[in-house]
Amino acid sequence: MSAEYRNCGVGLNQSPIDLNHEIKASLPQLEIEYGNNFVSVENNGHTVLVTAGKGNHLIVDEERYDLIQCHFHHPSEHLLKGEQFPLECHFVHRLADNEIAVIGVLMKKGRRNDAFEKILTLAPEEAGEKVEIPDHRLAIKDLLPNTLHYIRYSGSLTTPPCSEAVNWMILVEAVEISVDQIARFAALYPNNARPIQPLHHRPVLEN
């Protein structure tokens, strides 16, 4: 493994993890402001990635993180008390100093999700291809659950270079997507989830 990707093998604060044995804590409220400004849908060879335009952000810990992109993993990377979900969506945010905060949304079988349907319809079948979103309009907030109850821990990116000190916030309530939508994503990516990583005594906090 290259020196650049060294954390993937030896890092002690890696993601994903099994979200179990949480410590009850008073966590700050998540203020999520996602509008309709989204630029493109890309099949980058690792996942389906939606690039965010300006004006989408998360406020937590009195810091404003800009939304950079969201992408998907099949099956879910994080486990919730040992349970794995069909898909997981990651909303990746960044501060000006490059500090990263990721909101993870677990996705379960149920009703069709219109926002995910638009993403799937636009997603190219060939890796390396990108499609512009018509009028840059996408109701991405429909990929969020009704409640923002979450579990928090310090982890890493789940793809190389596996950089650590990533502020993870996994929403406890899952979002519904249809069986057909799961199957269509799985046709593109049968398995693009990283295995569970050791916790190494990190605190896992739940509000």
Summary of the structure (lengths in Angstrom):
residues: 207
radius of gyration: 16.2
end to end distance: 37.7
largest distance: 46.6
contacts: 634
relative contact order: 0.27
helix: 16%
strand: 40%
